[in-house]
Amino acid sequence: MKQTKKNTIRKAIITCGGYATRFLPITKAIPKEMLPIADKPVIHYIVQELKDAGITDILILIGRGRETLQNYFDRYPELEYALTNKKTQEQIDDIVNPFAELNITYRRVAMPCGSADNIYHAKEFTGSDPFVVAYCDDIFFEERNKLRNNPSIELVKDFELNKKECITVFPVPIENASNYGIVSRKIARSNVDESKGRMCAKCNFEVQSIIEKPKNPPSLFAFCGRFILTDKIYNLIQEDRVIDDEVCLVKQLNKLAQNNNLRAVQTRCRRFDTGDAKGLFEANKYYFANKN
């Protein structure tokens, strides 16, 4: 029997930290990653996305007050027993422990000094393997009536083809571009629609640079919280940890781009910023409007 080819990427990290000040006062008691979209918390959708992309091992980097994340992904024997007369075993498993086949572990990061410094704490977990990074503020839903897809699947496909670190990008209106990190692209033959003599709007591309909140944006592609990285990133982070009090990932991504080692992958999914109440509301509205 012919075996199905497995992904080269099996590991992922999810970063959960910060004080979630945009959701106060509720985040004094509930981590923002546990706030709901319909009947599931935000982090559930992220783990499902990674699972659908072939990820088997996940490290969740947590800060103070995130213990409920561990409870959510743990067994709950008392609840399982209480449901035995009301649901089938398959329904119980789907409700209580839908990710039983995944290896989910946790690491407490007390005071990360920036997004890159947080990722650095996953060094032992990832080892020499490439890995997906997921930020919890970014949630994606596939467009209605499209084939099953998500940004992690898109990244894995591009990495397996090109063997380069890659980031997810999405188009933004020109009037909002100055609010994002904007990605400029290198002009390459593969980016050109030669039949029409212009840039291919839907193509993935080589990154020239990332500019944070530019006044004059070089493109309308913003990057968001999905990446595939390799162990090269750790040396770059360590170099900056020595000289900077706060180590943000954009600096290391730009170093990769300068060495022709960074690609942008355009997502075909709808992205929502669930890091504030309006974004969470919009994600819920879209979910219910498109629920099958």
C-alpha positions as CSV (number, residue, x, y, z in Angstrom):
1,M,0.0,0.0,0.0
2,K,1.3,3.4,-0.9
3,Q,1.9,5.6,2.1
4,T,0.8,9.2,2.3
5,K,3.7,11.6,2.3
6,K,4.1,13.3,5.7
7,N,4.9,17.0,6.1
8,T,8.4,18.0,6.8
9,I,7.1,20.2,9.6
10,R,5.6,18.6,12.6
11,K,6.3,21.1,15.4
12,A,4.7,24.4,16.2
13,I,4.8,27.0,19.0
14,I,2.0,29.2,20.2
15,T,2.9,32.4,22.1
16,C,0.5,33.4,24.9
17,G,1.6,36.3,27.1
18,G,1.2,39.9,27.9
19,Y,-1.4,41.7,30.1
20,A,-4.1,41.9,27.4
21,T,-4.8,45.5,28.5
22,R,-7.2,46.0,25.5
23,F,-9.6,43.6,27.1
24,L,-9.5,44.8,30.7
25,P,-11.1,44.3,33.1
26,I,-12.3,40.8,32.0
27,T,-8.7,39.6,31.4
28,K,-7.9,40.1,35.1
29,A,-9.7,36.7,35.4
30,I,-9.8,35.1,32.0
31,P,-6.9,34.9,29.5
32,K,-7.7,36.6,26.2
33,E,-6.9,33.3,24.5
34,M,-9.9,31.7,26.3
35,L,-12.4,34.4,25.1
36,P,-15.0,32.8,22.8
37,I,-15.7,32.7,19.2
38,A,-19.1,30.9,19.3
39,D,-18.7,28.0,21.8
40,K,-15.0,27.6,21.6
41,P,-12.1,29.7,22.8
42,V,-9.7,31.5,20.5
43,I,-6.9,29.1,21.2
44,H,-9.0,26.2,20.1
45,Y,-9.2,27.5,16.5
46,I,-5.4,28.0,16.5
47,V,-4.7,24.4,17.6
48,Q,-7.2,23.1,15.1
49,E,-5.5,25.1,12.3
50,L,-2.1,23.5,13.3
51,K,-3.6,20.0,13.5
52,D,-5.1,20.4,10.0
53,A,-1.7,21.4,8.7
54,G,-0.1,18.2,9.9
55,I,1.4,19.4,13.1
56,T,1.8,16.8,15.8
57,D,3.8,18.5,18.6
58,I,2.9,21.9,20.0
59,L,4.6,24.0,22.6
60,I,2.5,26.7,24.2
61,L,4.5,29.5,25.7
62,I,2.5,30.9,28.6
63,G,2.8,33.7,31.1
64,R,1.3,34.3,34.5
65,G,-2.4,33.5,34.8
66,R,-2.6,31.2,31.8
67,E,-3.2,28.0,33.8
68,T,-6.7,27.7,32.4
69,L,-5.2,27.0,29.0
70,Q,-3.6,23.8,30.4
71,N,-7.0,22.9,32.0
72,Y,-8.8,23.3,28.6
73,F,-6.5,20.8,26.8
74,D,-6.4,18.3,29.7
75,R,-8.6,15.3,30.4
76,Y,-11.8,15.9,32.5
77,P,-12.9,12.4,33.7
78,E,-15.8,13.8,35.9
79,L,-17.3,15.6,33.0
80,E,-16.8,12.7,30.6
81,Y,-18.7,10.4,33.1
82,A,-21.5,13.0,33.5
83,L,-22.0,13.0,29.7
84,T,-22.1,9.2,29.3
85,N,-25.9,9.1,29.4
86,K,-26.4,12.0,27.1
87,K,-23.9,11.7,24.3
88,T,-22.0,9.1,22.3
89,Q,-18.4,8.4,23.1
90,E,-17.4,10.1,19.9
91,Q,-19.4,13.2,20.9
92,I,-17.8,13.2,24.3
93,D,-14.3,13.0,22.9
94,D,-15.1,15.9,20.5
95,I,-16.3,18.1,23.4
96,V,-13.9,17.1,26.2
97,N,-10.6,16.2,24.5
98,P,-10.7,16.9,20.7
99,F,-6.9,17.1,20.5
100,A,-6.0,13.9,22.3
101,E,-3.7,12.7,19.5
102,L,-1.5,15.9,19.7
103,N,1.4,16.2,22.0
104,I,0.8,19.5,23.7
105,T,3.3,20.8,26.2
106,Y,3.8,24.1,28.0
107,R,6.6,26.4,29.1
108,R,6.3,29.2,31.5
109,V,8.0,32.4,30.3
110,A,8.0,34.9,33.2
111,M,9.0,38.2,31.6
112,P,9.8,38.0,27.8
113,C,11.6,41.0,26.4
114,G,9.8,41.2,23.1
115,S,8.2,38.8,20.7
116,A,11.5,37.3,19.5
117,D,12.8,36.8,23.0
118,N,9.6,34.8,23.7
119,I,10.3,32.6,20.7
120,Y,13.8,32.0,21.9
121,H,12.5,30.0,24.9
122,A,11.3,27.3,22.4
123,K,14.9,26.6,21.3
124,E,15.2,23.2,23.1
125,F,11.7,22.1,21.9
126,T,12.3,22.8,18.2
127,G,15.9,21.7,18.1
128,S,17.1,21.6,14.5
129,D,13.6,21.1,13.0
130,P,11.7,23.8,11.1
131,F,8.6,25.0,13.0
132,V,5.4,27.0,12.7
133,V,4.9,30.0,15.0
134,A,1.4,31.2,15.8
135,Y,0.5,34.4,17.6
136,C,-2.8,34.2,19.5
137,D,-4.2,37.5,18.3
138,D,-4.6,36.3,14.7
139,I,-7.5,34.1,13.8
140,F,-8.3,32.9,10.2
141,F,-11.4,31.5,8.6
142,E,-11.5,30.1,5.1
143,E,-13.6,32.1,2.6
144,R,-17.1,30.7,2.1
145,N,-17.4,27.9,-0.5
146,K,-13.6,27.5,-0.8
147,L,-11.6,24.3,-0.4
148,R,-10.5,23.5,3.1
149,N,-7.5,25.7,3.8
150,N,-5.7,27.7,6.5
151,P,-2.5,29.9,6.7
152,S,-0.5,27.1,8.3
153,I,-1.3,24.8,5.4
154,E,-0.3,27.5,3.0
155,L,3.0,28.1,4.8
156,V,3.9,24.4,4.9
157,K,3.3,24.0,1.2
158,D,5.5,27.0,0.4
159,F,8.3,25.8,2.7
160,E,8.3,22.3,1.3
161,L,8.6,23.8,-2.2
162,N,11.2,26.5,-1.5
163,K,13.0,25.5,1.8
164,K,13.0,29.0,3.0
165,E,11.6,30.7,6.1
166,C,8.2,32.3,5.3
167,I,5.6,34.6,6.7
168,T,1.9,35.0,6.1
169,V,0.8,38.3,4.5
170,F,-2.6,39.7,3.7
171,P,-3.8,42.8,1.7
172,V,-4.9,45.9,3.6
173,P,-6.6,49.1,2.3
174,I,-4.2,51.9,1.5
175,E,-5.7,54.1,4.2
176,N,-4.9,51.6,6.9
177,A,-1.4,50.5,5.7
178,S,0.4,52.8,8.1
179,N,-1.1,50.8,11.0
180,Y,0.7,47.6,10.0
181,G,4.1,46.1,9.3
182,I,4.3,46.3,5.6
183,V,6.2,43.9,3.4
184,S,8.0,45.0,0.2
185,R,8.8,42.4,-2.3
186,K,11.7,41.7,-4.6
187,I,10.8,41.8,-8.3
188,A,11.6,38.3,-9.7
189,R,10.7,36.6,-12.9
190,S,8.5,34.2,-11.0
191,N,6.4,37.1,-9.7
192,V,5.6,38.4,-13.2
193,D,2.5,37.5,-15.3
194,E,4.3,37.5,-18.6
195,S,1.2,37.3,-20.6
196,K,0.1,40.6,-19.2
197,G,3.5,42.1,-18.4
198,R,2.6,42.9,-14.7
199,M,3.1,41.6,-11.2
200,C,1.1,38.5,-10.3
201,A,-1.3,39.7,-7.6
202,K,-1.8,36.2,-6.1
203,C,1.7,35.0,-6.2
204,N,3.9,34.3,-3.1
205,F,7.1,36.2,-3.3
206,E,10.6,36.9,-2.0
207,V,10.7,39.5,0.7
208,Q,12.9,42.5,0.3
209,S,12.1,44.1,3.7
210,I,9.5,44.7,6.4
211,I,8.8,48.2,7.5
212,E,6.8,48.9,10.6
213,K,3.9,51.4,10.2
214,P,5.4,53.2,7.2
215,K,4.2,56.7,6.2
216,N,4.8,55.8,2.6
217,P,4.0,52.0,2.3
218,P,6.0,50.1,-0.3
219,S,3.1,47.7,-0.8
220,L,-0.3,46.9,0.6
221,F,0.8,43.5,2.0
222,A,0.8,43.4,5.8
223,F,2.4,40.6,7.7
224,C,0.6,38.9,10.6
225,G,1.2,36.2,13.3
226,R,2.0,33.1,11.3
227,F,5.5,32.1,10.4
228,I,7.7,29.1,9.5
229,L,11.1,29.5,10.9
230,T,14.3,27.3,11.2
231,D,17.0,27.2,13.9
232,K,18.8,30.0,12.1
233,I,16.5,32.4,13.8
234,Y,17.9,31.6,17.3
235,N,21.4,32.9,16.5
236,L,19.9,36.1,15.1
237,I,17.8,36.5,18.2
238,Q,20.7,35.9,20.5
239,E,22.8,38.5,18.7
240,D,20.1,41.1,19.4
241,R,19.4,39.9,23.0
242,V,22.9,41.1,23.8
243,I,22.4,44.6,22.7
244,D,18.7,45.3,22.9
245,D,16.4,45.5,25.9
246,E,13.4,44.5,23.8
247,V,13.9,42.0,21.0
248,C,11.1,42.1,18.4
249,L,11.0,39.6,15.6
250,V,10.8,42.1,12.7
251,K,14.5,42.8,13.1
252,Q,15.5,39.2,12.6
253,L,13.1,38.7,9.8
254,N,14.7,41.6,8.0
255,K,18.1,40.0,8.4
256,L,16.7,36.8,6.8
257,A,15.3,38.9,3.9
258,Q,18.7,40.6,3.4
259,N,20.2,37.1,2.9
260,N,17.4,36.0,0.5
261,N,16.0,33.6,3.1
262,L,12.5,35.0,3.6
263,R,9.3,34.5,1.6
264,A,5.8,36.0,1.9
265,V,2.8,33.7,1.5
266,Q,-0.4,35.4,0.7
267,T,-3.3,33.9,2.6
268,R,-6.5,33.1,0.9
269,C,-8.3,33.1,4.3
270,R,-10.0,35.9,6.2
271,R,-7.9,37.2,9.0
272,F,-9.3,38.7,12.2
273,D,-7.4,40.5,15.0
274,T,-8.9,39.1,18.1
275,G,-6.5,41.1,20.3
276,D,-9.3,43.6,21.0
277,A,-13.0,43.5,21.5
278,K,-14.0,44.9,18.1
279,G,-11.9,42.2,16.3
280,L,-13.3,39.5,18.5
281,F,-16.8,40.7,17.7
282,E,-16.1,40.8,13.9
283,A,-14.7,37.2,14.1
284,N,-17.9,36.0,15.8
285,K,-20.1,37.8,13.3
286,Y,-18.3,36.3,10.4
287,Y,-18.4,32.8,12.0
288,F,-22.1,32.9,12.5
289,A,-22.8,34.5,9.1
290,N,-20.9,31.6,7.3
291,K,-21.6,28.7,9.6
292,N,-22.8,25.7,7.6
